[in-house]
């Protein structure tokens, strides 16, 4: 129940995919019953030029990122950072499977897959195996940042162990509002060659469109990541983006008048297909 989005953009010199804009809401859904706007952002800092955006179970996701940040991954590139988080995802998911599926049955997951299942009824062993294999850790992450190779937008989701790079597409979104944000970015024809100002508007507008989805809040965090570091968009620029968004969403008076004068006669409307051979 959230929206997190990132989009690559060109730098001030027009070099493609050298910067990245990210945005998220602050709505928290608790127990599928309570929703409230929280003061804590869903964007976590990993390094001076890298952030993680978390959708799904915020507690698990934040802990996952914190584990990597605290112990250090030894990574020097965004890809290496994402790979380290993805592997940690696998480990944390495995621990949760042990806690939720095997521990209540007084079993050990490693022992189960090393032969213990052979001593159980086939139906029970199959049920336990299926529960473990299909277990959803309920966390998705976008890793966004800039290194010596340029800007990167990487996606990690259940069951972990794999990282998807969105360099070619130039944008991605996760959370309950993802489909709205992605469709908005497609409609605005975004790609990594677009400039900073245009990308800022695309991400802001896409986040606003995502507010139509359940569980997406109206508060917005909007960050710019370049080789200089991570910068937060201030209230003045957010206000200007809101003004432009309202202008974008509301038809101009000229278009409204033209629509009012649009003539739709009977000859413009197809009332049905003629039967074959009819004259």
Secondary structure, DSSP 8 states (H G I E B T S, - for coil): ---EEEEEE--TT--TTSEEEEEE--EEEETTTEEEE-SS-SEEEEETTEEEEEEE-HHHHHHHHHHHHHH-----SHHHHHHHHHHHHHHHHHHHHIIIIIGGGT--HHHHHTTGGGGS-HHHHHHHHHHHHT----EEEEEEEEETTEEEEEEE-TT-S--EE-TTT-EEEESTTHHHHHHHHHHTT--TTS-HHHHHHHHHHHHHHHTTSTT--S--EEEEEETTEEEE--HHHHHHHHHHHHHHHS--HHHHHHHHT----GGGS------TT--
